[in-house]
Amino acid sequence: MSRDSFGSRMGALLAMAGSAVGLGNLWRFPYLVGENGGAAFIIIYIILSFMICLPIFISEFVIGRRSQKNAYAAFRDLSGGSAWRWIGLFTIIVPLIVLSYYSVIGGWSIEYLLKSFTFSFSGEESQSVMNTMFTSFVSSTWAPLLAHTGFLLVTTLIVMIGIKDGIEKFSKVMMPLLFFIVIAIAVYSVTLPGAKAGLDYLFTPDFSKIDAKACAAALGQAFFSLSLGFGTIMTYASYVDKKENIMTQSTATAASDLMFALIAGVAIMPAVFAFGINPQAGPGLVFETLPYVFGQMPAGGVVAILFFIALLVAALTSSISMLEVAVAYLVEEKNFSRTMACIVLFIFCWVVGAVCSLSFGPLSDVRISGGNLFDFFDNLSSNILMTLGSLFTVLFVGWRLKKTDVYDEFTNGGDISRNAKLFGVLWFLIRYICPVAIIVIFVTGLI
Ligand code: PHE
C-alpha cells in the first residue's frame, strides 16, 4: 500500500504551522509576555526558540522524513531495532493524552462560538456575570460533554479523510483564514481608545524581570507552542517530500508560530486594557475576560464571532496533528484501516476527555496533588512528558544516529549547500546545548 503524503510544499508548511499555532499562542503567550518583562521576554523567547527549539524541531523533522514511518517505527528502524522504539511509543501516547483534554477546551470554544452568535455577552453586564456564565457551563455535566464530543468528532473526521485530502486541505483553507481574522482583530483592537496601555504591557522592556524562572517559562512555552516532544512534527515530516528543504520548512514554521503569537497579543491585550481590566492567562482570559470585553466594545458581537472562530480553528489544526500520530502507528504497525484506527482512538480520547471534562463538575472532588484531573493531565503532559519527549529526541539524533545520516537528511544528500554550511553549528546545538538546556529547564521547572 502506498503511503499518503502532503501534496504540496505550501500544504505541508501550513499543516505544520497549523499544528504549532494553537491555544498556546492565543491564551498563554500574550500573558506570559506581559508578566515577564514585555519586550525583554520576547527577546529571550526568540533567542531560545531559534537556538534550542529550532534544532529540536529539525531533529524531529530528520527522524520523520528519513524514516518515512510513524513515530514508533521511525525510532525502531533508525536505531536498528533497539529499545529506542519504546521512546517512539512514548511519543505516540503523549499526544493522545493531550488531545483528550485539548478537545475539552475545543468544545468550550464551540460553545462560546454558539453563544457569540446569539450575542450572550452583550451590554452592561458586570464581569462577574461572565465568570458565573463560564463556571456554571464548565461545571455542568452534559453541555461540555456534548461540546467535547463535537470537537473530537470533527477532529476525527478530518484525520479519517487522510493526509492530502483531509489534514492538508483543511489547513490550507483554515490557516490563512485564521491569520486574516487575528490580524483584523489586532487592527481593530489597537484603534480602541486606551489601547496604548495594552501595548505598553506587552512591549515595554523590563530586563529586571528576566531570571531563571522567566527563561524556564519562555522555553516551556516555546516547546508547547512548536508542538515539540509529541511525535507530531515527526509524523507530519514523514509525509514531506524528500526534495524539500528541512531548514527552510522548519524556520518558516517557527517564524509563523512566533508571528502569530505576537499578533494574538496585539489582538487581545490592547482590548483588555482599553476596558481597564487586568489580564489573566488560560481559560480565564478567553472565556471570562474577553467575553466581557466583547460585550463592552463597539461591534463587539462581530468581534466575538470572529475571535471564537479563530480559537476553534487554531485548536482544530492542532488537534488533528495530535491524532495523526497514533493513527499512523495503528495503520502501519497494527494493520488497522484508517477508519478503524480513527474510531478506536476517538473512543479512547473521548473517555479520557470526558473524565477531564467532568473534573470541573461532578468529579471535582477527585484531586491529585492539589489540582483536579484536568490540571493533572495538563501538568503531567506539558511540563513533564513533553520535555522528556524532546530530550529523548535530541539525544537520539545527536548520539544514536550516525552523523553522516543526519547530514545527508539535512542537506538532501549534500545538495543544499547553505544547509551544509550550517550543519556544524546545528550538530553542536543538538548534541550538547539542547540536552543541557532541556535538563536545566526541567529541573528549574520542578523546584
Ligand atoms: N502547539 C499547540 C498550541 O500551541 C499545541 C500542540 C501541542 C499541538 C502538541 C500539537 C502537539 O496550542
Boltz pocket constraint, residues with backbone or C-beta under 6 A from the ligand:
constraints:
  - pocket:
      binder: B
      contacts: [[A, 19], [A, 20], [A, 21], [A, 22], [A, 23], [A, 24], [A, 25], [A, 95], [A, 98], [A, 223], [A, 224], [A, 225], [A, 226], [A, 227], [A, 228], [A, 230], [A, 232], [A, 318], [A, 319], [A, 321], [A, 322]]
      max_distance: 6.0
